Amino acid sequence: MDAGFYSSVVTVVFFIVFVLIVWWAYHRGNKQKFDDAANLPFREDPEDTRKSE
């Protein structure tokens, strides 16, 4: 086995990992978690609102 074979194996493994990451990112089950994470900067903390009163 030479370096070309190992290079091909690594390329295939990384491609499979890439496909799995893309599948995970666009899976319907993750939509709510991603939406919640996207809205975190806009959520007000109850402690912060009490301090300004």
KAFENVEN-V497284 format. One record per backbone hydrogen bond with DSSP energy under -0.5 kcal/mol. CO is the residue of the C=O (numbers start at 1). NH is the residue of the N-H. If there is no record, write none. Layout:
# KAFENVEN-V497284
CO	NH
CO	NH
This chain:
# KAFENVEN-V497284
2	5
2	6
3	7
4	8
5	9
6	10
7	11
8	12
9	13
10	14
11	15
12	16
13	17
14	18
15	19
16	20
17	21
18	22
19	23
20	24
21	25
22	26
23	27
24	27
27	30
28	31
30	34
31	35
32	36
33	37
34	38
35	39
37	40
39	42
39	43
40	43
45	49
46	50
47	51
48	52
50	53
